[in-house]
């Protein structure tokens, strides 16, 4: 079980790093808007479900409860 959890965590980290690299390249030529996308299932924190489809501010941050 621990090995499975470790593989899932590392897989997510690698995917996030790749997404950031692609975003950096694309932002050089296109205007990008960050939007929070949640899976909306019971494993997702309630606060993260509420952020679903929210746009980031000009600094790239999302705000919950403000």
Secondary structure, DSSP 8 states (H G I E B T S, - for coil): -HHHHHHHHHHHHHHHHHHHHHHHHHHTTS----B-----STTS-HHHHHTTT-B--TTS---S--
